[in-house]
Amino acid sequence: ALFPIKAGNLVIDEFKIKSKVRLAKPGSVFGLGPAYEFTKSSKPVKIKVNPLPVEGRPSSFSGAVGQFQVTAKTEKTQVPVNQPFSLKIRFEGSGNAKGIELPGIAWPTGLEIYDTKSESKFFKNGLSYKEFEVLIIPRQEGDVTIPPIEVSVFDPTQRKYTTQKTSAIAIKV
């Protein structure tokens, strides 16, 4: 799978393969003759990559191009004050998830964002995912709600931006 990362007239380079082939030779042992080496190559492919539209681009667009679903979850809904917990935000679907950036999040007061790491994987069938793990330390006791996280994706099949929101997550500290 190839994913263009910039707009313009681009060229996919030729693909070359070098191989040894043994041709059948009547009367020889096992019917095989000497090995011949062949090199074959494809022709370069020219493509035109259109830029993403600026008009109608939502502020919550963070680079996702494809058809993705986004989810957010925590491993716990009750945590002690000053004890870290993880929020996982996952993009999954068809397209290049590696190019997705974590959207801006309006964190409630009382939560300290300590660290963020991400993992992504691409599968041969064109599906991919990118998961962000945000380490959060609650600094105040009480009920806290992580607000819905809004993300926008450019869907090339529909040729438009679509926006999704995760569910809010209630945490008791």
BELVENKA-V440129 format. One record per backbone hydrogen bond with DSSP energy under -1.0 kcal/mol. CO is the residue of the C=O (numbers start at 1). NH is the residue of the N-H. Records with the same first field share a line. If there is no record, write none. Layout:
BEGIN
CO = NH / NH
END
This chain:
BEGIN
8 = 49
10 = 47
12 = 45
15 = 42
17 = 40
19 = 38
21 = 36
23 = 33
25 = 28
28 = 31
29 = 32
31 = 25
36 = 21
38 = 19
40 = 17
45 = 12
47 = 10
49 = 8
54 = 57
58 = 61
60 = 152
62 = 101
64 = 154
67 = 94
69 = 92
71 = 90
73 = 88
77 = 172
80 = 83
85 = 136
87 = 134
88 = 73
89 = 132
90 = 71
91 = 130
92 = 69
93 = 128
94 = 67
95 = 97
96 = 99
97 = 100
105 = 107
108 = 111
110 = 139
112 = 137
115 = 135
117 = 133
119 = 131
121 = 129
123 = 126
126 = 95
127 = 123
128 = 93
129 = 121
130 = 91
131 = 119
132 = 89
133 = 117
134 = 87
135 = 114 / 115
136 = 85
137 = 112
138 = 82
142 = 173
144 = 171
146 = 169
149 = 166
151 = 164
153 = 162
154 = 66
155 = 159 / 160
160 = 155
162 = 153
164 = 151
169 = 146
171 = 144
172 = 79
END
